């Protein structure tokens, strides 16, 4: 079955510390991978995406993610977080290029503490 | 200009009522979606239309009926509302056919509360 697993439901971290949010997906021949951020009472905003090419993808707000095909992972990283990064983060995978359907992980709450 | 706009933003209604949520996108995308986000923030796809044609219809009660009058609009009508329908409903759009960009653009959501 096609699935996406975000391994941590909550990640507390101090301001200016590095952070990694983990995402694994069920294996498939080809996938497209995404990270979205949701601030309180708002819609989802695209942080970054992997479609093909370089496995290291850079996104907005200083975030980056690395596609690892052998480990079927797409972990999100930021070297130094800010209070304003406090939000819900969703990993999503498209297994079908024909429909554009995205399957989302359960979400990870990033709590940045001063 | 808002790229994907949903109305209303909040909707409080009684059980048994019928309600509609409207969505419009001005991005020229060919595909639109409805997602439901439950109280645990889990996002699940409900429907998808590509150029007004239904292409995804997940296991959703028949009380939910999407309608796409043109490729820029996708509405969601819900009959006989139940308590369990309370959730945040997100509309999204993407460009699929030209295969240049699969990222979704989301609306800001409609928070439906059934009492």
Interface residues (C-beta under 8 A of the other chain):
Chain A: X32 X34 X36 X38 X42 X43 X44 X45 X46 X49 X51 X88 X90 X94 X97 X98 X99 X100 X101 X102 X103 X104 X106 X107
Chain B: X4 X31 X33 X40 X41 X42 X43 X44 X45 X48 X50 X55 X56 X90 X92 X94 X96 X99 X102 X103 X104 X105 X106 X107 X108 X109
